Amino acid sequence: MSKRICLGTAMWGWSVKEIVALNLLDRFYESGGRYIDTAYNYPINGEKNKLTYSAKLISQWIKTSGVNDLKVFFKIGSVTNEKINTINLSRENLTKMTSLSEDLFARNLYSLMIHWDNREHLSEIKETLFHLSESCEKKKVRLGLSGIKSTGLYQEIINRMDGLHIDQQVKSSFLSGDVDIIMGTREIDLRLWAYGISGSGLKLDKSEYRNNSYVKLTRSDDYHEKMLSCEISESIKSYISESNLVENLYQYAMLKKEQDKRYFGYLVSPSNVNQLKQIINFKNKYDDLPPKNTSSI
């Protein structure tokens, strides 16, 4: 099955300027893209005046364009856009965030998604899940999970609940294919999404990083060396040189996710329109391939 792609917006208002972000939305929508990922705390650059910037920009675009068929993930729980895990998943805040999502996205809301939950107390997680699932059912949107630490506890509760429709985002790059999720024993309408597919912005060579790239802004100086060994890098370069389909590392990462049957889709986070065009062109080329030419790499 061809995977869905979702436009990531974590860098909007940070390294991605407003005019670029709006152009990305235009081009993505024109190409048929409908899934958009945002969060209350995007961008996570520590500038308090930029809290909810990404979501508000999407909301502005929706109202200007008059569209009603986007599918927006709105991730909630984190209450600051600093690089710290400060969350509020209380009933009161979930109600507040649900109301905010209605104001921002109206009929374009696809999923209310719990974001960055490191709690390990079953009772707290249970209260959050039950309240948010009720809100999702009333709004006819899907329950979402992203950045969940205690997936086992979540699954224990989910296995006791009926009628759930869940989208879960899992960090999974071309370097690590294991899915950090417990499927449980019951049939659940689960859609699994991968984020960070390119290793959070890795390049094959250190010289390729821009000063405002995600790796430069958020990672340690030795991140490249820790994540991408010379052996793996050379292996991927060899594959690309012999491929009629893959031209760069990002397309290689996309190909890995296209071929993983466990995933419903994956997030892409272009920083400019040219990168988005390359993503869309590759996706179209892959979707047009006959089945025999899409064997696993």
Secondary structure as the mmCIF struct_conf table of DSSP 4:
data_model
#
loop_
_struct_conf.conf_type_id
_struct_conf.id
_struct_conf.beg_label_comp_id
_struct_conf.beg_label_asym_id
_struct_conf.beg_label_seq_id
_struct_conf.end_label_comp_id
_struct_conf.end_label_asym_id
_struct_conf.end_label_seq_id
HELX_LH_PP_P HELX_LH_PP_P1 SER A 2 LYS A 3
STRN STRN1 ARG A 4 GLY A 8
TURN_TY1_P TURN_TY1_P1 ALA A 10 MET A 11
STRN STRN2 TRP A 12 TRP A 12
TURN_TY1_P TURN_TY1_P2 GLY A 13 SER A 15
STRN STRN3 VAL A 16 VAL A 16
HELX_RH_AL_P HELX_RH_AL_P1 GLU A 18 GLU A 30
TURN_TY1_P TURN_TY1_P3 SER A 31 GLY A 32
STRN STRN4 TYR A 35 ALA A 39
TURN_TY1_P TURN_TY1_P4 TYR A 40 ASN A 41
BEND BEND1 PRO A 43 PRO A 43
BEND BEND2 ASN A 45 GLY A 46
HELX_RH_3T_P HELX_RH_3T_P1 LYS A 48 LYS A 50
TURN_TY1_P TURN_TY1_P5 LEU A 51 THR A 52
HELX_RH_AL_P HELX_RH_AL_P2 TYR A 53 SER A 65
TURN_TY1_P TURN_TY1_P6 GLY A 66 GLY A 66
STRN STRN5 LYS A 71 ILE A 76
BEND BEND3 GLY A 77 GLY A 77
STRN STRN6 SER A 78 SER A 78
BEND BEND4 GLU A 82 ILE A 84
STRN STRN7 ILE A 87 ILE A 87
BEND BEND5 SER A 90 SER A 90
HELX_RH_AL_P HELX_RH_AL_P3 ARG A 91 PHE A 105
HELX_RH_3T_P HELX_RH_3T_P2 ALA A 106 ASN A 108
STRN STRN8 LEU A 109 HIS A 115
HELX_RH_AL_P HELX_RH_AL_P4 LEU A 122 LYS A 139
TURN_TY1_P TURN_TY1_P7 LYS A 140 LYS A 140
STRN STRN9 ARG A 142 SER A 146
BEND BEND6 GLY A 147 GLY A 147
BEND BEND7 LYS A 149 LYS A 149
HELX_RH_AL_P HELX_RH_AL_P5 THR A 151 ILE A 158
TURN_TY1_P TURN_TY1_P8 ASN A 159 ARG A 160
BEND BEND8 ASP A 162 GLY A 163
STRN STRN10 HIS A 165 LYS A 171
TURN_TY1_P TURN_TY1_P9 PHE A 174 LEU A 175
BEND BEND9 THR A 185 ARG A 186
STRN STRN11 ASP A 189 TYR A 195
TURN_TY1_P TURN_TY1_P10 ILE A 197 GLY A 201
BEND BEND10 LEU A 204 ASP A 205
HELX_RH_3T_P HELX_RH_3T_P3 LYS A 206 GLU A 208
TURN_TY1_P TURN_TY1_P11 ASN A 211 ASN A 212
BEND BEND11 SER A 213 SER A 213
HELX_RH_AL_P HELX_RH_AL_P6 TYR A 214 THR A 218
BEND BEND12 ARG A 219 ARG A 219
TURN_TY1_P TURN_TY1_P12 ASP A 221 ASP A 222
HELX_RH_AL_P HELX_RH_AL_P7 TYR A 223 MET A 227
HELX_RH_AL_P HELX_RH_AL_P8 CYS A 230 GLU A 242
BEND BEND13 ASN A 244 LEU A 245
BEND BEND14 ASN A 248 ASN A 248
HELX_RH_AL_P HELX_RH_AL_P9 LEU A 249 GLU A 258
TURN_TY1_P TURN_TY1_P13 GLN A 259 GLN A 259
TURN_TY1_P TURN_TY1_P14 LYS A 261 ARG A 262
BEND BEND15 PHE A 264 PHE A 264
STRN STRN12 GLY A 265 VAL A 268
BEND BEND16 SER A 271 ASN A 272
HELX_RH_AL_P HELX_RH_AL_P10 VAL A 273 ASP A 288
BEND BEND17 LEU A 289 LEU A 289
HELX_RH_3T_P HELX_RH_3T_P4 PRO A 291 ASN A 293
#
